[in-house]
């Protein structure tokens, strides 16, 4: 179990997060949704120990992350941030090899097992056809799949993704989400991700967590979360709720929007 207990994080003049309590069951895809500025990325960065927890605990399989060293944590969880360094002049294979670092001694050569895992990760992310090409020569979708292959090569139980489909066209968005679904369904990885496309979040997730102004507004199955009341109170928009393939989807209604909250459709 991955859990957040009584988590509070404050910036100089306001709370970014306040009294957050969430359990992330193993083997699920969980999407965190909410308006811009609601605390989604801050929460994910705290969970990945990229920010220091000011109050509260992050618990992985019964252990507080504060009591573990980084190499030990890197064998349990990995995070792909929203943006990566676009100037890195590595080949795809060289990038994916970095995913094996937590499992190696410093400067140790890759083992046969490492190379097999790297090949498996590239195959799963469908990047093997351009394994020897430079990252700088790839399209946005190809590059994003290469980074996901690196995450897979790390072989962690928990995979954290901060807006993995941002800036991609719809074809590449769906390709990335299909890889995420395969990670979860075939290899039982627990995936916790932030998505701005709310209908995609509902279609691909077992559970949704809705953030509003630094707090958890609601969490549960997409059918429980997708309500006209939630969209009105969190995003300030009137919607109608429909069902597609057993999952809910929303359609905005024409009419006055409340406040200045943002919703990327």
N, C-alpha and C positions, 0 to 999 in steps of 0.2 A: 504493500500500500504506500502510495505517495500522498502525503497530507500536509496541509498548511494549517497551523494552529495559532489563533490570536495574533495574526500578523499585522503589524502596523509600521508604516514607513512614512516619514514626514519630510517634506522639503522645508525651506526656510520660512515660508509664510502660509503654508497650507498642508493638509494631509493629502498625500498621494494615494495611500491605502490606509484603511482603518478597520481593525478587528475582523480580519479575513479568516474564515474557517471553511476549508474545502477538503474533501476526500476525493482522490483520484483512483478509482478501482483499477486493478491490473487488467490488461487485455482489452481496454476500451479506447475508442477515439473520442477525445473530449475537446470541444472547441469553446474558446473564450470569445464572447462577442460583447459589443457595447460601443457607444459613441466615442469619437476621438477625445482623448483626455480623461477617459474614465478609469485609467489605471491598468489596462490590460498588459502593456509591454513592461511596465514596472513590476507587476506581479510575476511575469515570466522570468524576468532578469533576476529577481530575488530567488525564485525557485531554482534557477541555474547557478546560483551563488556568484553572479556577476555584480550584484549589489549586496552590501552587507545588511543583514536583517537588524533593524533597530530594536524591535520588540516582537516577541513571538518565536515560533519554531517552524522549521521545514524538516519534515520527518520522511525518511526513505526506509521502508522495510523495518520500522521500529527504531531507527537510529537518527539522531539529530545531525544534520549536515554540518553544523558548527563543530562537531567533534571528529570530523573526518578530514583527511588531507585531500588535496585536489586530485592527485592521481587515483586515489581510491574512488572518489566521486565520479571521475571521468570514465570509470568502468561500469558505472550504474546509470548515469544520465548524460545526455548530450543535447546541445542546443544549437540550432541554426538561426542566427539573427536575421532581422528584416533585410539588412543590406550587407554586402560583402565588398572586399577590396577588388575593384574592377581592374586594377593595374597589375595584379599578380601575374607574372610571366611563368606559370607552371603549365605542364601538360595536365590533362585530366587524370591520368594515372598517378602522376606525382602528387596531385592534390588529394586523391583518394587514399594514398599511402599514409598521409598524415593522420588518418583515422585510427591507425594502429599504434600511434605513439603511447597511449596509456598502458598498452599491453607489452611494451618493450623496455629493456634497459637502455639507458642513454647511450646513443651512438651504436647500439646493436643493429646488426643487419636483419633484414626481413627474413623470417623463416618460411618454410614451405607452407605452413598453416596460414601465416599472414598473407601470402600471395594468393592462396585459395580463397580466403575471405575477401580480399580486394577484388578478385575476379567475380566472386558471387555478388558483391555490392554493386559493381559496375553493370553486371548483367541485369540485376533487379531494377536498377535505375535507368536501364537501357541507354548506357553511354559507351559501351564497349566499341562501337563502330568508329568513334572519334577519340579513343583512349590516348593516342599520342599527339593529339592536336593541342595547341595552346589555348588556355582559357580565354585569352583576349580575342581569339578568332571566332568564338562561338556566339550564337544568338542568346537572347536572355533566357529562353526556356531550356536550351541545351546546357547553359552554364548553371542554372538552378538545379538541374538534375545531377550535374557533376558534384555540386556541394551536398546534395542529398546522399549521393553515393558515398562521400566521405563520412557523413553522419552514420550511414549504415555500416561502414567498415569498422566503426568504433564498437559495434556490437553491444549496445546498452539496452537494458530493459525498458528505459524511459527515453522517449524522443520528444524534444520540445522544439516547436517551429513557430517563429514569429512572422506571420503574414507570408507564408511561402509562395503565394500566388500573386503578390503585388507586382505591378508593372508588366504582367504577362498578358498576352491575348487569351481569348477564351479557350482556344485549342490547347495551348500550353498549360493553362490553369487546370484543365481537366486531366491532362497527362500527369501533372504533379499530384493531384488528388487521387488519381488511380494508383500511383506508386505508394502514396500514404496508406490507402486502403489495403494494398497488397502486403505492406509491412505489417499491418495489424492483423489481417485475417490469416495469412499464411505463416507468419512467424511470431504472432502473438505479442508484438511490441505494443506497449502502451504509448499512444501518441496524444500529446497535449499541444494544441496549436491555437493561434489567434487567426481568425478570418474576418475580413470586412464584408465579404459577400455572404449575406445572412442565409439566403436560400441554399447556397453551397454548403454552408455549415450544417444546416438541417439535414441535407441529403446525405452527407458523408459522416455524420457524427452519431455516436451512441448517446452522448450527453452534451448538453449546452450549459455554460455558465455565463450569466448575463451580469456585466459590470455597469454600475452607474455611480458616478461621482466618488470613486474610490472605495465603493462597497459592493458586496454581492447582492444584486437585486433579486435574482432567482437562479436556481439550478435544477436540472432534471432532464428527462427525455424531451427531444424536440417537440413532440406533440403537446407536452405539458407547458413548454416554454412559449411556443408560438401562439400568442393570443392577441386580440385587438388591444386589450388593456396594456400588455407589456409594450407593444409598439408605441402606444400613445404616451405612456409614462416614461419610457426610457429614450425613445427616439423622437417623440413628438410628432408622429405622423399617423394619419388614419389609414388602416389597411383592411383588406379582406383576406381571410385564411382559407386555403384550399389544400387538397391532398394530391400527391403524385407518387405512385409506386410505394404507397404506405408511409410516405414522409410528408410533413407539412411544407407548404411554401406560401409566401405572402405576395400580394399585389397591392401596391399603393393606390389609395383612392384619391380622386381629384378633390381638392379642397384645401382649406387653410391648414398650414403646418404650425404647430405650436412651438414657440421659442426658436432657437437657432441651432438645435442639435443636428448632427450630420448623420446621414445613413448612406453608405455606398451600396448600390443595388447590384 
